[in-house]
């Protein structure tokens, strides 16, 4: 197990804590590989309902580890980047982020791959790669999906750093809270998601992935097909019964 990523299980919640505080949680090959493996584990484990991602130390993630990127130690980092920076569209388990301090470059890319983002009011974001003669190639897709291509272009071209309120206004962040409330708020959201029907959650997230870019008619056809599958599920039957009986549902897909 990598020391750069702390992994803790709390019921149906898998908590991943980036743990390179001495390097502002910069993404080296070891950390990227650990993240890729943890996301894969979460996706394949039916007892996990949600992932909560946060960071130790003063920063969430300051981006790529520039001390390693051009060295042989970088190894298969490109493959790891492709995995972690497409997790948001590939996974059928929600990822919630608790973001504090700097979330720059690849850190912003990680944030864009999380489905719900809670940021402390001191958090900062930015596609800062242009400052070192690079472009945010691999993360651009997910950032553009979160904030729109035109805004993503402006951020990539200028490399400017912006705060949590602007990140919320442009759609990168959903909630901005005081630093002392960050983990509590993010965990409450994650626990709420973990209590949802696994069948409905997975089907819905897969639909969003598979419908992206489809023509209007094909999108509607796919929606009807996927809805029909959920209609026939034991979870939906239980959800209706629980609603009528005014009790919490006990999802058959968890038994």
FIVOVO-72773 format. One record per atom (N, C-alpha, C): x, y, z; residue number from 0; atom name. Coordinates in steps of 0.02 Angstrom, whole numbers, m for minus. Atoms other than C-alpha are relative to their C-alpha. Layout:
BEGIN
SITE       px       py       pz   num   atome
SITE        X        Y        Z   NUM      CA
...
// end
This chain:
BEGIN
SITE       px       py       pz   num   atome
SITE       42      m60        0     0       N
SITE        0        0        0     0      CA
SITE       44       63        0     0       C
SITE      m39      m61        6     1       N
SITE       65      172      m47     1      CA
SITE      m13       46       60     1       C
SITE        7      m48      m55     2       N
SITE       99      295       95     2      CA
SITE      m25       67      m26     2       C
SITE       22      m64       28     3       N
SITE       54      437      m24     3      CA
SITE      m76        7       m4     3       C
SITE       73       m2        0     4       N
SITE     m130      391      m16     4      CA
SITE      m26      m41       58     4       C
SITE       31       34      m56     5       N
SITE     m222      350      144     5      CA
SITE      m69      m23      m20     5       C
SITE       64       29       20     6       N
SITE     m372      235      118     6      CA
SITE      m36      m24       63     6       C
SITE       39       20      m58     7       N
SITE     m507      217      249     7      CA
SITE      m71      m16      m21     7       C
SITE       68       23       15     8       N
SITE     m673      126      242     8      CA
SITE      m46       18       58     8       C
SITE       49      m19      m51     9       N
SITE     m823      198      335     9      CA
SITE      m69      m20      m26     9       C
SITE       62       25       27    10       N
SITE     m976       92      297    10      CA
SITE        5       m8      m76    10       C
SITE       m1        3       74    11       N
SITE    m1014      113      111    11      CA
SITE       41       56      m30    11       C
SITE      m41      m57       22    12       N
SITE     m898      264      102    12      CA
SITE       74      m20       m1    12       C
SITE      m72       10        5    13       N
SITE     m719      246       40    13      CA
SITE       33       68        0    13       C
SITE      m33      m65       m6    14       N
SITE     m614      392       97    14      CA
SITE       72       m4      m23    14       C
SITE      m68       m3       26    15       N
SITE     m456      432       m1    15      CA
SITE       30       67       19    15       C
SITE      m33      m60      m23    16       N
SITE     m338      557       77    16      CA
SITE       69        5      m31    16       C
SITE      m66      m11       31    17       N
SITE     m192      622      m28    17      CA
SITE       49       20       55    17       C
SITE      m44       m7      m59    18       N
SITE      m43      614       89    18      CA
SITE       72       13      m20    18       C
SITE      m69      m23       13    19       N
SITE      109      706       21    19      CA
SITE        5       73       21    19       C
SITE        3      m70      m21    20       N
SITE       96      864      126    20      CA
SITE       65       37       m9    20       C
SITE      m65      m33        7    21       N
SITE      283      898      114    21      CA
SITE       10       25      m72    21       C
SITE       m3      m21       70    22       N
SITE      258      917      m76    22      CA
SITE      m66       31      m22    22       C
SITE       65      m31       14    23       N
SITE       89     1005      m64    23      CA
SITE      m46      m48      m38    23       C
SITE       40       54       30    24       N
SITE       11      839     m118    24      CA
SITE        7       m2      m76    24       C
SITE      m13        2       73    25       N
SITE       90      851     m291    25      CA
SITE       m6      m72      m25    25       C
SITE       14       65       31    26       N
SITE       50      708     m409    26      CA
SITE       63      m31      m29    26       C
SITE      m55       39       29    27       N
SITE      197      590     m432    27      CA
SITE      m28      m67      m23    27       C
SITE       22       64       29    28       N
SITE      190      418     m512    28      CA
SITE      m30      m45       54    28       C
SITE       25       43      m53    29       N
SITE      166      328     m346    29      CA
SITE      m70       21       21    29       C
SITE       67      m23      m20    30       N
SITE       18      436     m295    30      CA
SITE      m51      m11      m55    30       C
SITE       47        9       56    31       N
SITE      m62      431     m468    31      CA
SITE      m19      m73       m8    31       C
SITE       15       71        4    32       N
SITE      m47      242     m472    32      CA
SITE      m46      m23       56    32       C
SITE       43       18      m57    33       N
SITE     m124      228     m299    33      CA
SITE      m71       26      m10    33       C
SITE       66      m27       13    34       N
SITE     m268      342     m347    34      CA
SITE      m36      m41      m53    34       C
SITE       31       39       54    35       N
SITE     m300      245     m508    35      CA
SITE      m24      m67       27    35       C
SITE       20       64      m28    36       N
SITE     m303       81     m412    36      CA
SITE      m59        6       48    36       C
SITE       54       m9      m48    37       N
SITE     m417      150     m276    37      CA
SITE      m66       14      m36    37       C
SITE       61      m12       39    38       N
SITE     m543      216     m403    38      CA
SITE      m25      m65      m31    38       C
SITE       19       64       30    39       N
SITE     m541       47     m490    39      CA
SITE      m30      m46       53    39       C
SITE       27       40      m54    40       N
SITE     m568      m40     m323    40      CA
SITE      m70       21       17    40       C
SITE       66      m25      m18    41       N
SITE     m715       71     m281    41      CA
SITE      m52      m18      m53    41       C
SITE       47       14       54    42       N
SITE     m795       45     m451    42      CA
SITE      m20      m74        0    42       C
SITE       14       71        4    43       N
SITE     m782     m144     m439    43      CA
SITE      m28      m31       63    43       C
SITE       23       27      m64    44       N
SITE     m837     m165     m258    44      CA
SITE      m72       20       12    44       C
SITE       71      m17       m9    45       N
SITE    m1028     m174     m240    45      CA
SITE      m17       25       70    45       C
SITE       14      m24      m68    46       N
SITE    m1014     m136      m54    46      CA
SITE       21       72       10    46       C
SITE      m19      m70       m3    47       N
SITE     m940       36      m90    47      CA
SITE      m51       41      m39    47       C
SITE       51      m41       32    48       N
SITE    m1068      170     m130    48      CA
SITE       24       68      m22    48       C
SITE      m23      m67       14    49       N
SITE     m967      330     m136    49      CA
SITE       74        7       19    49       C
SITE      m70      m15      m15    50       N
SITE     m788      396     m136    50      CA
SITE        4       72       25    50       C
SITE      m13      m67      m25    51       N
SITE     m735      546      m32    51      CA
SITE       75       13       m6    51       C
SITE      m70      m16       14    52       N
SITE     m573      628      m89    52      CA
SITE       19       65       35    52       C
SITE      m24      m60      m33    53       N
SITE     m475      752       17    53      CA
SITE       76       m3        5    53       C
SITE      m73       m2       m3    54       N
SITE     m295      802       54    54      CA
SITE       24       19       70    54       C
SITE      m33      m20      m62    55       N
SITE     m181      814      206    55      CA
SITE       44       61      m11    55       C
SITE      m45      m57        4    56       N
SITE      m79      969      245    56      CA
SITE      m35       63      m23    56       C
SITE       25      m66       16    57       N
SITE     m100     1145      178    57      CA
SITE      m35        4      m68    57       C
SITE       28       m2       68    58       N
SITE     m155     1100        0    58      CA
SITE      m39      m63      m15    58       C
SITE       36       58       26    59       N
SITE     m279      985      m84    59      CA
SITE       46      m37      m48    59       C
SITE      m47       29       48    60       N
SITE     m161      954     m231    60      CA
SITE       27       56      m43    60       C
SITE      m32      m55       37    61       N
SITE      m37     1075     m309    61      CA
SITE       19      m18      m71    61       C
SITE      m13       19       69    62       N
SITE      m30      981     m474    62      CA
SITE       55      m51       m7    62       C
SITE      m51       50       17    63       N
SITE      105      877     m557    63      CA
SITE       64       13       40    63       C
SITE      m64       m6      m36    64       N
SITE      266      843     m460    64      CA
SITE       55       14      m51    64       C
SITE      m49      m21       51    65       N
SITE      391      940     m565    65      CA
SITE       69      m28       14    65       C
SITE      m64       30      m16    66       N
SITE      537      858     m474    66      CA
SITE        7      m70      m33    66       C
SITE       m2       69       25    67       N
SITE      489      690     m550    67      CA
SITE      m17       m6      m74    67       C
SITE       33        9       65    68       N
SITE      402      723     m715    68      CA
SITE       48      m17      m57    68       C
SITE      m48       13       54    69       N
SITE      558      719     m825    69      CA
SITE       51      m54       17    69       C
SITE      m48       51      m22    70       N
SITE      648      582     m729    70      CA
SITE      m27      m69      m15    70       C
SITE       22       69       11    71       N
SITE      643      393     m756    71      CA
SITE      m51      m23       52    71       C
SITE       46       21      m53    72       N
SITE      546      380     m592    72      CA
SITE      m73       13      m20    72       C
SITE       69      m14       20    73       N
SITE      393      450     m682    73      CA
SITE      m35      m62      m27    73       C
SITE       27       65       21    74       N
SITE      370      278     m761    74      CA
SITE      m63        7      m42    74       C
SITE       61        1       40    75       N
SITE      194      244     m826    75      CA
SITE      m49       56       20    75       C
SITE       44      m53      m27    76       N
SITE      127      412     m766    76      CA
SITE      m53       21      m50    76       C
SITE       50      m19       50    77       N
SITE       38      447     m931    77      CA
SITE      m62      m44        5    77       C
SITE       56       45       m8    78       N
SITE      m69      292     m909    78      CA
SITE      m39       14       64    78       C
SITE       34      m17      m63    79       N
SITE     m106      338     m729    79      CA
SITE      m41       64       m8    79       C
SITE       37      m63       11    80       N
SITE     m155      515     m783    80      CA
SITE      m64      m13      m38    80       C
SITE       60       15       39    81       N
SITE     m275      446     m912    81      CA
SITE      m54      m31       43    81       C
SITE       48       32      m44    82       N
SITE     m356      341     m778    82      CA
SITE      m32       48       50    82       C
SITE       28      m42      m52    83       N
SITE     m374      470     m640    83      CA
SITE      m35       61      m28    83       C
SITE       32      m60       28    84       N
SITE     m421      614     m755    84      CA
SITE      m58      m16      m46    84       C
SITE       63       19       33    85       N
SITE     m562      516     m836    85      CA
SITE      m46      m36       48    85       C
SITE       39       37      m48    86       N
SITE     m629      440     m676    86      CA
SITE      m72       26        5    86       C
SITE       66      m29       m8    87       N
SITE     m775      561     m668    87      CA
SITE      m50      m23      m51    87       C
SITE       47       22       52    88       N
SITE     m851      504     m832    88      CA
SITE       m4      m76       m3    88       C
SITE        0       73        4    89       N
SITE     m803      320     m817    89      CA
SITE      m37      m33       58    89       C
SITE       24       34      m60    90       N
SITE     m859      282     m640    90      CA
SITE      m76        5        7    90       C
SITE       71        0      m16    91       N
SITE    m1035      235     m587    91      CA
SITE      m11        3       75    91       C
SITE        4      m15      m72    92       N
SITE     m999      276     m405    92      CA
SITE       17       74        7    92       C
SITE      m15      m72       m7    93       N
SITE    m1006      460     m353    93      CA
SITE       66       12       36    93       C
SITE      m60      m24      m33    94       N
SITE     m845      548     m306    94      CA
SITE      m14       69       28    94       C
SITE        9      m65      m33    95       N
SITE     m859      690     m180    95      CA
SITE       69       25       21    95       C
SITE      m64      m29      m19    96       N
SITE     m713      808     m153    96      CA
SITE       m9       51       56    96       C
SITE       m5      m52      m52    97       N
SITE     m670      910        2    97      CA
SITE       65       37      m14    97       C
SITE      m59      m35       27    98       N
SITE     m550     1043      m64    98      CA
SITE       18       59       44    98       C
SITE      m25      m57      m39    99       N
SITE     m444     1162       39    99      CA
SITE       67       22      m30    99       C
SITE      m64      m24       24   100       N
SITE     m293     1268       m2   100      CA
SITE        5       m2      m76   100       C
SITE      m12       m2       72   101       N
SITE     m216     1252     m175   101      CA
SITE      m24      m64      m33   101       C
SITE       20       55       45   102       N
SITE     m298     1142     m307   102      CA
SITE       17       24      m70   102       C
SITE      m25      m31       60   103       N
SITE     m193     1192     m456   103      CA
SITE       19      m52      m53   103       C
SITE      m21       43       55   104       N
SITE     m159     1117     m628   104      CA
SITE      m34      m68        6   104       C
SITE       30       66       m9   105       N
SITE     m184      930     m603   105      CA
SITE      m47       m3       59   105       C
SITE       47       m4      m56   106       N
SITE     m267      973     m438   106      CA
SITE      m69       24      m22   106       C
SITE       63      m22       29   107       N
SITE     m400     1068     m534   107      CA
SITE      m30      m56      m43   107       C
SITE       24       57       39   108       N
SITE     m411      917     m650   108      CA
SITE      m33      m52       44   108       C
SITE       32       47      m46   109       N
SITE     m447      804     m502   109      CA
SITE      m68       26       23   109       C
SITE       63      m30      m22   110       N
SITE     m581      925     m441   110      CA
SITE      m53       m7      m54   110       C
SITE       48        4       55   111       N
SITE     m663      926     m613   111      CA
SITE      m26      m70      m10   111       C
SITE       23       69        7   112       N
SITE     m675      736     m607   112      CA
SITE      m43      m23       58   112       C
SITE       44       17      m56   113       N
SITE     m770      738     m443   113      CA
SITE      m71       23      m15   113       C
SITE       68      m15       19   114       N
SITE     m958      737     m457   114      CA
SITE      m32       54       43   114       C
SITE       22      m54      m44   115       N
SITE     m992      848     m307   115      CA
SITE       62       26       36   115       C
SITE      m61      m30      m28   116       N
SITE     m861      970     m243   116      CA
SITE      m20       50       54   116       C
SITE        7      m48      m55   117       N
SITE     m860     1058      m74   117      CA
SITE       69       31       10   117       C
SITE      m64      m36       m8   118       N
SITE     m724     1191      m57   118      CA
SITE       m3       46       60   118       C
SITE       m5      m50      m54   119       N
SITE     m666     1291       92   119      CA
SITE       10       68      m32   119       C
SITE       m3      m67       29   120       N
SITE     m670     1478       68   120      CA
SITE       72       24      m13   120       C
SITE      m69      m18       15   121       N
SITE     m479     1481       62   121      CA
SITE       28      m38      m60   121       C
SITE      m24       42       55   122       N
SITE     m467     1359      m86   122      CA
SITE       15       43      m61   122       C
SITE      m17      m34       62   123       N
SITE     m384     1416     m247   123      CA
SITE        8      m51      m55   123       C
SITE        1       44       58   124       N
SITE     m391     1343     m421   124      CA
SITE       35       34      m58   124       C
SITE      m30      m30       59   125       N
SITE     m308     1369     m589   125      CA
SITE       32      m52      m45   125       C
SITE      m35       40       49   126       N
SITE     m245     1289     m748   126      CA
SITE       66       35      m14   126       C
SITE      m62      m40        0   127       N
SITE      m69     1352     m719   127      CA
SITE       55      m28      m44   127       C
SITE      m52       32       40   128       N
SITE       24     1240     m842   128      CA
SITE       35       48      m48   128       C
SITE      m30      m45       49   129       N
SITE       53     1381     m967   129      CA
SITE       58       39       30   129       C
SITE      m54      m37      m33   130       N
SITE      167     1465     m839   130      CA
SITE       67      m36       m4   130       C
SITE      m63       37        5   131       N
SITE      295     1326     m860   131      CA
SITE        9      m27      m71   131       C
SITE       m9       21       69   132       N
SITE      278     1308    m1048   132      CA
SITE      m36      m64      m18   132       C
SITE       39       61       13   133       N
SITE      146     1171    m1047   133      CA
SITE      m72       20      m13   133       C
SITE       72       m9        9   134       N
SITE      m39     1154    m1088   134      CA
SITE      m36      m55       38   134       C
SITE       35       53      m38   135       N
SITE     m168     1059     m982   135      CA
SITE      m36      m50      m45   135       C
SITE       28       44       51   136       N
SITE     m193      929    m1118   136      CA
SITE      m47      m52       29   136       C
SITE       37       58      m23   137       N
SITE     m252      779    m1018   137      CA
SITE      m61       19       41   137       C
SITE       56      m19      m43   138       N
SITE     m364      871     m895   138      CA
SITE      m50       46      m34   138       C
SITE       42      m51       31   139       N
SITE     m440      991    m1021   139      CA
SITE      m71      m26      m11   139       C
SITE       67       28       13   140       N
SITE     m585      874    m1064   140      CA
SITE      m46        6       60   140       C
SITE       42        0      m60   141       N
SITE     m647      859     m887   141      CA
SITE      m14       71       25   141       C
SITE       12      m69      m21   142       N
SITE     m623     1043     m846   142      CA
SITE      m51       34      m47   142       C
SITE       48      m29       48   143       N
SITE     m716     1094    m1006   143      CA
SITE      m70      m27       13   143       C
SITE       66       28      m15   144       N
SITE     m857      975     m960   144      CA
SITE      m30       33       62   144       C
SITE       24      m31      m62   145       N
SITE     m869     1060     m790   145      CA
SITE      m18       73       m8   145       C
SITE        8      m73        2   146       N
SITE     m854     1244     m837   146      CA
SITE      m18       27      m69   146       C
SITE       11      m23       68   147       N
SITE     m882     1250    m1025   147      CA
SITE       66       11      m36   147       C
SITE      m63       m4       37   148       N
SITE     m752     1251    m1163   148      CA
SITE       28       70       m3   148       C
SITE      m26      m69        6   149       N
SITE     m741     1440    m1180   149      CA
SITE       33       23       64   149       C
SITE      m31      m17      m64   150       N
SITE     m707     1465     m994   150      CA
SITE       64      m40       10   150       C
SITE      m60       41       m8   151       N
SITE     m584     1320     m993   151      CA
SITE       57       27      m43   151       C
SITE      m52      m29       43   152       N
SITE     m491     1400    m1140   152      CA
SITE       31       62       33   152       C
SITE      m26      m60      m33   153       N
SITE     m477     1565    m1047   153      CA
SITE       45      m17       58   153       C
SITE      m41       19      m58   154       N
SITE     m411     1479     m891   154      CA
SITE       66      m31      m23   154       C
SITE      m61       32       24   155       N
SITE     m286     1376     m991   155      CA
SITE       47       51      m31   155       C
SITE      m43      m49       33   156       N
SITE     m223     1525    m1091   156      CA
SITE       32       49       49   156       C
SITE      m27      m50      m47   157       N
SITE     m201     1643     m944   157      CA
SITE       39      m31       57   157       C
SITE      m32       31      m58   158       N
SITE     m148     1519     m810   158      CA
SITE      m15       35       65   158       C
SITE       14      m39      m60   159       N
SITE     m229     1633     m683   159      CA
SITE      m28      m44       56   159       C
SITE       25       34      m59   160       N
SITE     m270     1576     m507   160      CA
SITE      m62       37       25   160       C
SITE       63      m30      m22   161       N
SITE     m446     1605     m443   161      CA
SITE      m26      m35       62   161       C
SITE       22       23      m65   162       N
SITE     m540     1580     m281   162      CA
SITE      m62      m44       m3   162       C
SITE       55       48       m6   163       N
SITE     m678     1468     m218   163      CA
SITE      m66       28      m25   163       C
SITE       64      m28       21   164       N
SITE     m821     1588     m252   164      CA
SITE       m6        2      m76   164       C
SITE        1        2       73   165       N
SITE     m774     1607     m435   165      CA
SITE       m7      m71      m25   165       C
SITE        6       70       20   166       N
SITE     m752     1419     m446   166      CA
SITE      m72      m25        7   166       C
SITE       71       18       m7   167       N
SITE     m929     1399     m381   167      CA
SITE      m42       32      m55   167       C
SITE       40      m35       50   168       N
SITE     m997     1530     m501   168      CA
SITE        7      m31      m69   168       C
SITE      m10       29       67   169       N
SITE     m922     1441     m652   169      CA
SITE      m16      m74       m3   169       C
SITE       22       69        1   170       N
SITE     m979     1267     m600   170      CA
SITE       52      m51       18   170       C
SITE      m52       47      m20   171       N
SITE     m814     1190     m545   171      CA
SITE      m12      m26       71   171       C
SITE       14       15      m71   172       N
SITE     m869     1192     m362   172      CA
SITE      m75        7       11   172       C
SITE       71       m4      m15   173       N
SITE    m1042     1162     m291   173      CA
SITE      m15       38       64   173       C
SITE       13      m31      m65   174       N
SITE    m1028     1221     m110   174      CA
SITE       65       31       26   174       C
SITE      m56      m32      m33   175       N
SITE     m912     1344      m23   175      CA
SITE      m17        9       73   175       C
SITE       14       m1      m72   176       N
SITE     m900     1329      166   176      CA
SITE       62       24       37   176       C
SITE      m57      m17      m42   177       N
SITE     m790     1386      309   177      CA
SITE       46      m60        6   177       C
SITE      m49       54       m3   178       N
SITE     m630     1286      327   178      CA
SITE      m16      m51       55   178       C
SITE       15       45      m56   179       N
SITE     m685     1214      494   179      CA
SITE      m58      m47      m15   179       C
SITE       59       40       16   180       N
SITE     m844     1145      414   180      CA
SITE       10      m45      m61   180       C
SITE      m11       32       65   181       N
SITE     m764     1071      257   181      CA
SITE      m13      m75        2   181       C
SITE        6       73       m1   182       N
SITE     m747      887      302   182      CA
SITE      m68      m23       24   182       C
SITE       66       18      m24   183       N
SITE     m910      881      398   183      CA
SITE      m51        5      m55   183       C
SITE       48      m10       54   184       N
SITE    m1007      952      252   184      CA
SITE        9      m51      m55   184       C
SITE      m13       48       53   185       N
SITE     m923      842      123   185      CA
SITE      m20      m71       20   185       C
SITE       18       67      m23   186       N
SITE     m947      686      228   186      CA
SITE      m75       m9        4   186       C
SITE       73        4       m1   187       N
SITE    m1131      723      254   187      CA
SITE      m29      m12      m70   187       C
SITE       23       10       69   188       N
SITE    m1156      738       67   188      CA
SITE       17      m70      m24   188       C
SITE      m21       67       22   189       N
SITE    m1057      579       35   189      CA
SITE      m43      m54       32   189       C
SITE       41       50      m34   190       N
SITE    m1155      481      164   190      CA
SITE      m71       m1      m28   190       C
SITE       66       m2       32   191       N
SITE    m1318      541       86   191      CA
SITE        0      m37      m66   191       C
SITE       m5       35       64   192       N
SITE    m1261      479      m84   192      CA
SITE        6      m75       10   192       C
SITE      m11       71      m12   193       N
SITE    m1207      313      m11   193      CA
SITE      m64      m36       20   193       C
SITE       62       31      m20   194       N
SITE    m1384      283       51   194      CA
SITE      m50       m8      m57   194       C
SITE       43        6       58   195       N
SITE    m1460      295     m123   195      CA
SITE        2      m70      m29   195       C
SITE        3       65       34   196       N
SITE    m1510      144     m227   196      CA
SITE       62       m9      m44   196       C
SITE      m57       13       44   197       N
SITE    m1351       70     m303   197      CA
SITE      m20      m12      m72   197       C
SITE       23       14       68   198       N
SITE    m1451       12     m453   198      CA
SITE      m16       64      m37   198       C
SITE       19      m63       32   199       N
SITE    m1524      183     m490   199      CA
SITE       61       45      m10   199       C
SITE      m59      m44        5   200       N
SITE    m1361      276     m455   200      CA
SITE       45      m23      m58   200       C
SITE      m44       25       53   201       N
SITE    m1257      164     m568   201      CA
SITE      m31        9      m69   201       C
SITE       33       m7       65   202       N
SITE    m1386      165     m707   202      CA
SITE       m2       72      m22   202       C
SITE        3      m71       18   203       N
SITE    m1404      353     m701   203      CA
SITE       67       28      m20   203       C
SITE      m66      m25       16   204       N
SITE    m1218      388     m701   204      CA
SITE       25      m29      m66   204       C
SITE      m19       30       64   205       N
SITE    m1189      265     m843   205      CA
SITE      m39       32      m58   205       C
SITE       39      m33       52   206       N
SITE    m1329      348     m941   206      CA
SITE       30       67      m19   206       C
SITE      m31      m65       14   207       N
SITE    m1249      519     m925   207      CA
SITE       63       m9      m42   207       C
SITE      m61       14       38   208       N
SITE    m1085      445     m988   208      CA
SITE      m16      m21      m71   208       C
SITE       14       29       65   209       N
SITE    m1161      348    m1132   209      CA
SITE      m40       47      m45   209       C
SITE       41      m46       40   210       N
SITE    m1280      487    m1187   210      CA
SITE       38       60      m24   210       C
SITE      m37      m60       18   211       N
SITE    m1146      619    m1201   211      CA
SITE       17        1      m75   211       C
SITE      m15       m8       70   212       N
SITE    m1136      681    m1380   212      CA
SITE      m49      m33      m47   212       C
SITE       48       32       44   213       N
SITE    m1282      577    m1445   213      CA
SITE      m49       51      m29   213       C
SITE       54      m42       26   214       N
SITE    m1410      659    m1561   214      CA
SITE      m61       m4       45   214       C
SITE       59       m6      m44   215       N
SITE    m1572      711    m1476   215      CA
SITE      m42      m63        1   215       C
SITE       44       59        4   216       N
SITE    m1675      562    m1537   216      CA
SITE       33      m61       31   216       C
SITE      m35       57      m28   217       N
SITE    m1543      434    m1492   217      CA
SITE        8        6       76   217       C
SITE       m4      m13      m72   218       N
SITE    m1521      515    m1321   218      CA
SITE      m66      m21       33   218       C
SITE       65       19      m28   219       N
SITE    m1708      495    m1289   219      CA
SITE      m12      m74       m1   219       C
SITE        8       73        5   220       N
SITE    m1707      315    m1349   220      CA
SITE       40      m35       54   220       C
SITE      m42       29      m53   221       N
SITE    m1564      274    m1231   221      CA
SITE      m30       12       68   221       C
SITE       32      m16      m64   222       N
SITE    m1653      362    m1088   222      CA
SITE      m58      m47       14   222       C
SITE       57       45      m10   223       N
SITE    m1810      257    m1114   223      CA
SITE       23      m71       14   223       C
SITE      m27       68      m11   224       N
SITE    m1708       97    m1124   224      CA
SITE       26       m7       72   224       C
SITE      m29        5      m67   225       N
SITE    m1612      133     m963   225      CA
SITE      m54        8       55   225       C
SITE       55       m8      m49   226       N
SITE    m1769      192     m871   226      CA
SITE      m39      m65        6   226       C
SITE       35       63       m2   227       N
SITE    m1855       31     m920   227      CA
SITE       36      m52       42   227       C
SITE      m38       46      m41   228       N
SITE    m1715      m68     m842   228      CA
SITE       m7       14       74   228       C
SITE        8      m17      m71   229       N
SITE    m1729       26     m678   229      CA
SITE      m71      m13       23   229       C
SITE       69       16      m16   230       N
SITE    m1919       11     m682   230      CA
SITE       m8      m73       20   230       C
SITE        7       72      m12   231       N
SITE    m1898     m178     m683   231      CA
SITE       43      m25       58   231       C
SITE      m47       21      m53   232       N
SITE    m1771     m180     m541   232      CA
SITE      m34      m10       67   232       C
SITE       25       11      m68   233       N
SITE    m1800     m243     m366   233      CA
SITE        8       62       43   233       C
SITE       m9      m62      m38   234       N
SITE    m1732      m79     m298   234      CA
SITE      m57       48      m11   234       C
SITE       56      m47       14   235       N
SITE    m1868       22     m385   235      CA
SITE      m64      m25       35   235       C
SITE       59       28      m34   236       N
SITE    m2002      m96     m319   236      CA
SITE        3       15       75   236       C
SITE       m8      m14      m71   237       N
SITE    m1932      m76     m144   237      CA
SITE       m7       74       15   237       C
SITE        6      m73      m10   238       N
SITE    m1919      113     m164   238      CA
SITE      m72       22        2   238       C
SITE       71      m17        1   239       N
SITE    m2104      125     m207   239      CA
SITE      m33      m23       64   239       C
SITE       31       26      m61   240       N
SITE    m2154       14      m61   240      CA
SITE       21       41       61   240       C
SITE      m24      m39      m57   241       N
SITE    m2045      111       61   241      CA
SITE      m32       69        2   241       C
SITE       33      m65        3   242       N
SITE    m2118      276        1   242      CA
SITE      m73       m5       24   242       C
SITE       71        8      m19   243       N
SITE    m2296      212       22   243      CA
SITE       m7      m16       74   243       C
SITE        2       19      m70   244       N
SITE    m2257      140      193   244      CA
SITE       35       50       46   244       C
SITE      m32      m54      m38   245       N
SITE    m2163      297      247   245      CA
SITE       56      m26       45   245       C
SITE      m58       29      m35   246       N
SITE    m2004      205      296   246      CA
SITE       61        5      m45   246       C
SITE      m60        1       42   247       N
SITE    m1823      205      238   247      CA
SITE        3      m63      m42   247       C
SITE       m4       60       42   248       N
SITE    m1794       87       93   248      CA
SITE       58      m45       21   248       C
SITE      m53       49      m10   249       N
SITE    m1692      m72      112   249      CA
SITE       16      m31      m68   249       C
SITE      m12       16       70   250       N
SITE    m1614      m92      m59   250      CA
SITE       20      m73       m9   250       C
SITE      m18       69       12   251       N
SITE    m1613     m272     m120   251      CA
SITE       68       m9      m32   251       C
SITE      m65        5       32   252       N
SITE    m1457     m237     m222   252      CA
SITE       58        0       50   252       C
SITE      m52        1      m52   253       N
SITE    m1361     m222      m58   253      CA
SITE        1      m66       39   253       C
SITE        4       62      m38   254       N
SITE    m1411     m394        5   254      CA
SITE       26      m59      m42   254       C
// end
